[in-house]
Each structure stands twice: as structure tokens, then as C-alpha cells.
Amino acid sequence: MKADLIVSNIGQLVTCSSGGAPKRGTAMQDVGIIENGAVAVSEGKIAAVGKYDEILRTFEADSVIDAGGKVVCPAFVDPHTHIVFAGNRLNEFELKIKGAEYLEILANGGGIISTVRHTREASIDELVEQSLRRLDKMLACGTATVEIKTGYGLDTETELKMLAAIEQLDHRHAIDIVPTFLAAHAVPPEFKDDADGYTELICSEMLPLAWDWYQSSHLKTKAPFFADVFTERNAFNVPQSYKVLKTAKELGFALKAHVDEFTNLGGSRLALELGAVSIDHLDAISDHEIELLANSGTIGIVTPTVNFNFGSTQFADARKLIDTGCAVALSTDYNPGSAPCPSQPMAMAIACPYQRLLPAEALNAATVNAAHAIGLGDKIGSIEEGKQADILILDCTDYRETAHEFGRDVVACVFKAGMLVYKK
């Protein structure tokens, strides 16, 4: 049988296979290892997965890649990022080291609002060029699909400009992009004393225009379109968050929510009741809400890079989430302030000791569960027949090194839909 590509001589073929569902509980400790494996790829999709001898008896291909006994695993999926922005927040990095709290910085016009000023001033071309460099960093770290949020515009014109930049990035870069509309990221200065008024603007004008953009975008045929809200002190309260998410759902958006990052306001329960695909951060989630999450189809996304960057020893209790039966995904939350990190392997390396995840759980969280957290679990996130051939060759012989030996460049090759798009 003819294939386009065979990746052979794989020491550990780590499939992260899940049978079409996100992994939960003890299933997260199983990464589906095939020793001495091989993968056949046809027309950008995985045609067969199995033992080296079996695949080579069944398939032949003009292109055969010898993995040299190394690890092959699914390409990483990053389900929560904010990489379209202008400027930087290096001064705030120093303020945090000196002891300033994030919400204090935000209240004084820093944080998100600081990035908003620079992003409003930037052209689409400037946003695209800066963001392409960030995508290059992510690709070198093994990420092949990424969710990107708006939310540094906080006005109609700039939020739509960010969507246009996201669309150009998907055209120009090997990484596939899933768009999320996050106009409800913070209350802009011009609405400082009128959060309800800004919420009304989001619902009456911004969300409908964003949905119109999606209807005419090439991304409509590739990825879902999400709406998101930051439910938090100094951001959006529960009634405002409900209005945003309910309006978005009625328009056709899939839902996400930033909840319980610093304080528990009831955002998790709200997002779960509305059928959110994911709820993200979860540092302050209650035990009752954990039970609700475990009994739902929603994915819980944790972002340990944020806590690490804050110098905090308090992390979302991912161990409890998994042990309770929640489907947990992992993200870098790559952004200019709280998590300037392009690397899912680094997120895994932090999650293992600080959130007590086993390397297998961290890998499943950064691949197959992350794919489900952006509505693409049927297409990517694992090495299974029929899925898109997004594959990594890692520069190691045991997948656990990815999380254990942190700080090194572990990715040797990235294949996107069967095409080599990065080689170290």
C-alpha cells in the first residue's frame, strides 16, 4: 500500500490515543506507548499506526524518515493564548519582583490596559509581523495548533483589527489558529466608571460584528469561533459575564471563560451552566464547582506559567481536578504580562512538580485534552488513524524527559499535516 510518508524506527511512539473523547481520571496516566513503532501518513492524515515491522510490511513511501530510536508524539496544542499584541510589559516584570500584585498593577493603569494602548496604536501589519515571530517560537517548542484571543483593543475598531491580524497569521504561518473574541477582557479607560455600559457595547455592537467577520473568514471552514470573558474583580462581575456569554451563545459562538484566577465569584458555575467548551485558570475554584466540572463535558484548562511568572507557590489544584474526574488541559497562556512563555514543554515542567501531575498526565493535557478544549479533539491531539498528521520527533528516548529535563530544546522536528515545517 502506498503512503506519502513513513516515520520509522521510533523508539517510543507515544500516541495519546483516546478513542474520540478527552481523557479523565486514571486514563490520563496512559499515553498509549508503542515500542519500536512507525506511522504511515497519506494526504496529510495518519493512515496507520503500529509496530515498525508491521507498518513497513504493509506500506511503502517515497519519503521515509528514520526517527533514530527517538520519541515520536502528537504535536502540542495550546488552547489559551494572547499572542496578538504590541509593546511589552518588562517594567511590570520588575514591579512584580518588587512585590506589586497583578490586580494592583491593573488598577493603576498597567497590565492589560498598558498593552491596550500600544495595540490600539499599532497597524495590522505591525501586529502580524510581531505575532509571526511569537508563532515561530511556539513552533520551535512543538506547538502546531494554537488558540489566539483578542482583548487588547477594548474598542470595536481595534478588536476587529486583531481579528484581521489573526486571520492573516493563519494564512501565513504553519501553525493552525483557532480564534477567540475577548472584548470582555478588561474595562477600558473610557468606560472606567461604567462597566455596564461597556458590557452593553460588547453585546449590542462588538459581538455581532465579530460574528459577521467569522462568517466571511476562511477560518469558518477550519475552526470554531469562541467568545470569552474575564470574570474577576476589577474586570467583569457575574451578571455582566452572563450577559456577554448569553449574547454570544445566541449569535452562534462557542464559549470559553477566564474564571477563578484570583477570586471565586461564581464564574465557573455560570460558564458550566451555559455549556462552555472550557473554563480556564481555576486557581480559586470551589470543591462544589470541581464536582460540577467533573460531571460536565467542559474541559478545565490550567495555566501554571502564570503562577510561575508571579513567583507564586499557589497553583490551581490540578491534582484534585484530575482525581475528581475532570478533563484537564494545559496551556502556556502566552501573553505579554503574566505568562510570556511560548513553550508547552515548559508548562508541563512546571505542572509536574507544582501541580503534582505525572508526565503522562501533563502530556495528555497538552495534546489530546487541549485539542478538545478548542473543539478540535476529533481532528488533532493524538496519533490515531484518520487524524491530521501533526507529529513531533523529540530529541530524547523517553517521553518523560520532556517534562523532567526542563529548559532545553527538546523538539527535533515538527510535521504539520504530514509536511515537515520545523527541523532543529
N, C-alpha and C positions, 0 to 999 in steps of 0.2 A: 504494500500500500504506500502511496506517495504522500509525503508531508513536505511542508515548506522548510521546516526547521526541526532539528532534534537536538535537545540539550542532553548530553550523555555523560556517563562516568560521574554521577552525582553521589557523593559520599552519604549525605543526608538530604533526601528530598522531603522537605517539610511542607505538607500540602495545606494545613489548616482547614481541611475539608469539614463541612458542617451539614451537608445534606439539605442545603437551602434555607436554613434557619440560623439566627445568631446563636452563639454558644452561651450556655449558662452553667452555673454550678461546677460540678466536677468535670463536665465536658470541656471547660476552659483549660484544664490541665493536659488535654490531648491535642497535640499539634499534627497528628497524622503522619508520622515519620515513615518513609520507605527507604530502607538502607540500599545502597547500590542502585539507585533509581535512574530514571530517564523520563523526559517529557517530549511528546511529539506535538508540533504546532502546525495547523493548517488554516489559511485565510484569517490569521490574526487571533484564532481561538485555539484552546487546548483540545487536541484531538485524542490524546491518550496519555495516561499516567501509569507508571508501573516500574517493575524491575528492569534494569538495564538490558539484560539478555532478552526479555520478552518484547520490549519495545523495538529493539534492533532486529529481531526476527520478523516482526510484523510490518515495520515501516522503513522506508529509505527516504533520504532527503538530500538535495544539493548542498544544503548548509547544515553542517553538524558541528556543534560547539561542545568541546571537551571541558567539563567543569573541573577536571583535575582532582576529583575526590572531595570537592568543597561542598558547602551547604547551598542548596537552592530553596528559595521560599517565595511566597507571594510578595509582590511589591507592596510597600506600605500605602495605606490610605490615611489621609489626615482629615478628620471630619469637623474641624473647628479652627479657622484661621482668620486673620485680619491683615492680609499682606498688601492690600492696595492702600497706600497712604503716601504722604510726602513729609519730609522733615525727619527729625529724630527726637528722642527724649533722653539724651545722655545726661543732661543736667539733673533730671529726676532720678536717674540711677544713683547719682551721688547723694541726693536728698534722702532717698530711701536708706542708703547705707548709714546716713547720719541719724536715722530714726523716724523720719516722716512717714505717716501712714498714707496708704493709697487714697482713701476717701478724703483725707485732709488735703492732699495734693489736688484732687479733683475739685473740691470745694473752693480752692484758691485759684481756679482757672487753669490748672495744669491737667495732666492726664489726657483723657480723650479730647477735651476742649483744646488743648495745645495742638494736638495733631489735626484737629478740625481746621484751625486757622491756616496751617500750611497746605492742607489738602484742598481747601477752597481756592487757594491762590494758584495751585498747580494746574497745568493743562493736561488734557487726556494723554498726549504723547509723553509728557513727563511722568505721569503716573504709570503708564505702561512700561517705559524703559526702566524705571526704578523697580517695578514689580517683577519684570523679567529676570532681573538679577537675583531676586529672592527665590523665584521658582528654580533657577539654576542651582542654588544652594540646596533646595529641598530635593531636587532630582539626584544630586550627588549623594544625598543621605538616604536614597532609596524610595522616596515618595513618588508615586506615579499618578495618583488622583488626589485632588485637594478641594475642600470646600473653602470658598472665599466670601466673606461678608462685606457689605457696605457698612456705613455707620460712622464715617469720618467726614461726612458732609453736613448732615443735620439740617439741610435745606433741600428743596426739591431739585434745584439745578445741580448741585454737587452730588447728591445721591444718584441721580440719573447718569451723571458723568462717571461715577465709579462703576455703575453697571456697564456702561460702554467700554470702560477700560477692561473689565472682567471679560467681556466678550472678545475683545482684541487679544487678550492674553491666551484665551482658549484657542484662537486661530493660530497664534504664533508659537506656542510652546508645546513640547511633547506631553507635558502633564495635562491630564483632563481636569476640567474645572466644573464644580457644582456651585451655582450662585445662591447667595442668601441676602435678602434685603433686611437690613438692620438700621433703619432710620430711628428706631426706638432704642438707641444705644446710650444716649445721654440727652439731657435737655439743653438746647443751645442757648448761648448768652442772650439772644434777642427774646427768648421766652423764659428768662431766668425765674420770673415770679408768676409764670402762667404755664405750668406743665400740662394742665388740662387743655389749654389752647393749642399747645404743640401736638398733643395726642390727637386732637381733632384734625389738625392739618395732616398728620400722617394718615389718618383713616379716610379723610374726605378727598385728599388730593394725591399724596405720595404713593400710597399702596395701589390705587387704580392705575396710575401712570407707570409704575413699576411692572404691574401685571401686563399692561399693553406692550411694554418693552419686551417682555418674555414671549409674548405671542408672536412677535415678529423676529425673534432672535433664533439663530441656528441652534442655540443651546436647548431649545424646546424639544428637539428630536433626540437629545443626548442625555439630559439630566433633569431631575425635578427642580423646582424653584421654591425656596424656603423663605418664610418670614420669621423674624426672630425679635425678641425683646429682652432688655436687661432689667429684670425685676430686682430692685435693690434700693437701699437708702441713697438719697441724692440722685436717683435715676427715675424708675417708674414704679409706682405702687401697684397693688394687685388690681384695683378697678381699672386703672389706665392700661395695665398689661392685658387684662381681659378684653378691653375694647380693641386693642391693636390685634391681638391674636384672633378674636372672633371675626373682625372685619376681614382679616387676611384669609381666614379659612373660607369665608363666604365667597371671596373672589376666586378661590381655587388654589391658593398657596398651600404647600405642606408646611408644617410648623416645627420650629425649634424654640428653645428658651434658655437664656442665661438665668440661672436660679441658684439661690443658696450659696453664693460665693462668699459673702461676708456675714449676712444675716438671714435668718429664716423668716420670710414674710408670707409664706404660703404659696409661693410661685410654682413649686413642684406640683402640688396638688392641682392647681389651676391648669398647668400645661398638660398634665396627665388626663384631666377631665376632658380637655379639648382634643386629645388624641395626638399629641406632639410625637414626631418621629424620634426626637432626642430631647433630653434635658441635660444641661451642661454646667459643670463646675461641681456642685453638690457638696461643698465643704461643710455646710451648715444644715444639711437635710435631716429631717427628723426620722426617728425609727418608724413611725407610722407611714410616712411618705416613702420610706425604703420598701416597706411591705407593699404599698400601692404600686411602686415601680416594678417590683418583682412579679406582680400579678398582671402586668400590662405588657403590651407589645412595644413599649418605648425603650430606647437604648439610653443608658446613663453614661455620659461622657465625662471622664475626669481629666484634669489638666495639671499634672504635678509640676510642670515647668514654671507655672505662676508662683506657687508656694516656694519653690527653689529660688526663683529670682527675688522674691521678697525676703529671703533669708529666714523663712518660717519653718518651724518644726511641726506645724499643724497642717495636715493634709486631709483631703476627702478620704473617708474611711472606705476605700475600695475593697478592702478585705471583707468588711461587713456586707457591702453591696453584693459581692460575688457569693458569699456564704449564705445570704438570704435568698439568692436565686435571681438576682438582677442580671441582665445582659449588659456588660460593661465594655465601653470602648475607651481608647486612649488617644489624646491629641496633644500637639505641641502648643496650641493656642498662639501660634506665631503672630506677634504683633509688636509695635514699636516701644511699648512701655512695660507691660507686666510679664511678657514672655517673648523676648527676642531670640527665639530658638527655632531653627529650621529642621531639626533632626528628631524623627521618631525614635531612632535608637537611643538618643539621649533621654527622651521622655520615658522610654522603657527602663533605662538605667536608674532613673530617679524613682520610678514607681515600684521597682522591686524592693529595695531596702526600706523606703519611707512609707509605702502603702502596702507592704507585705505581699506583693504579687510574686508568684513563681514566674520564671522566664517564659514558660509556656503560656501562662495567663496573659502576660504582657504582650507576647507576640500575637495571640489571638485577638487581643483588644486593639492592636494597631493594624490589623489586617481585616479579617472577616467581619468582626463586630463593628469596626469602623466603617466598613462598606455598608452594612445595614443601617448605620447611623446617618447616612446620607442617601438612603433609599436605593442603593445600587448593589445590595447583597446578592442579587440573582446574577450579577454580571461580573463582579470583581471581588477581590479579597481573599481568594483561595485558589489553589491549583487543582481544579476539577474539570472533567470533560465538559465542554460547551461554554466554559467561561472565557473571558478575554485573557489572552496570554500576557499578563502583566507579571513579570518574573524577575527576581533578583538572583544573581550569583554573589554569595558573600565570601569575603576573604577570611574564612575560618572553616573548621571541620566539625564544629558542634554549634548548633544554633544558639545555645545558651550564652556563648561568647558575646553575642550582640548586645545583651544587657549587662553582662558581667564585666567585660573589658571596655569600660566607657571611655569616651574621649578620643577614640581613634576612628579612622576612616575605614569602616568595615565593608562597605559596598564596593564590589569589584565591577559588576555590570548591571545595567537595568535594561530590560526588554519591555517595550510598550506595544501591546497588540502584536507581539512576535517580532518586533523590529528593535534592533539594538539602538538605544537612544543615549546611553551613557556608558563609558568604559573608563575605569580609573587608569 
